[in-house]
Amino acid sequence: MARPEYESWVREILRCPVGHHELVDVVDEQGRPALQCAQDCDGQGRRRRYPVQDGIPVLLVDDAVVVPV
């Protein structure tokens, strides 16, 4: 599945709703695109990952997955 492309101004305003960190493009365990905190969020070595569904980031805390880095 291809990663969605966002205009630069959109990338600038996309932030984690919890830690307000920048979000970077990643791929989850199933190969689907996602956005993940660029910094620790929810403890040292842990970051929130948000799904991207149909090209739209779902920045809801309840839908986020906390992953170790």
LUMROTOR-717964 format. One line per field, with one value per residue (C-alpha): residue in one letter; chain; x, y, z. Coordinates in steps of 0.1 Angstrom, whole numbers. Each point is the difference from the previous one (the first is absolute). Last residue first. Example, Ala and Ser with C-alpha at 12.3 -4.5 7.8 and 13.67 -1.06 7.14 Angstrom:
2
lumba	[S,A]
mivex	[A,A]
X	[137,-14]
Y	[-11,-34]
Z	[71,7]
This chain:
69
lumba	[V,P,V,V,V,A,D,D,V,L,L,V,P,I,G,D,Q,V,P,Y,R,R,R,R,G,Q,G,D,C,D,Q,A,C,Q,L,A,P,R,G,Q,E,D,V,V,D,V,L,E,H,H,G,V,P,C,R,L,I,E,R,V,W,S,E,Y,E,P,R,A,M]
mivex	[A,A,A,A,A,A,A,A,A,A,A,A,A,A,A,A,A,A,A,A,A,A,A,A,A,A,A,A,A,A,A,A,A,A,A,A,A,A,A,A,A,A,A,A,A,A,A,A,A,A,A,A,A,A,A,A,A,A,A,A,A,A,A,A,A,A,A,A,A]
X	[114,-29,-35,-31,-29,-23,-38,-11,23,-16,22,-14,21,-19,14,-27,7,33,5,16,32,8,36,18,37,-5,-36,-33,14,37,8,-8,-35,-13,-22,-13,1,-11,26,-18,26,-4,17,15,-3,11,-21,14,-8,-30,3,-36,-16,31,6,-10,4,34,-9,-31,21,23,-27,-9,8,-17,23,-6,-15]
Y	[20,-15,5,17,-5,29,-5,13,30,10,13,-21,11,0,-18,-26,-7,11,-15,19,-12,12,-3,-19,0,21,5,8,21,-4,22,-2,-11,-25,3,-31,-17,-37,-28,-22,7,38,21,33,37,25,20,32,0,17,-25,-12,12,-11,26,7,37,1,-31,18,30,-23,-16,-35,-32,-32,-31,-26,-34]
Z	[198,19,-14,15,-24,-8,-7,35,-4,-32,-27,-29,-29,-33,-30,-1,37,15,35,29,17,35,12,28,8,31,9,-17,-28,-10,-30,-38,8,-25,-31,-17,-34,-1,-2,25,27,-5,-26,10,-10,27,24,17,37,17,29,0,-33,-19,-26,-37,-5,-18,-21,-13,-11,-18,-21,9,-19,12,4,-26,10]
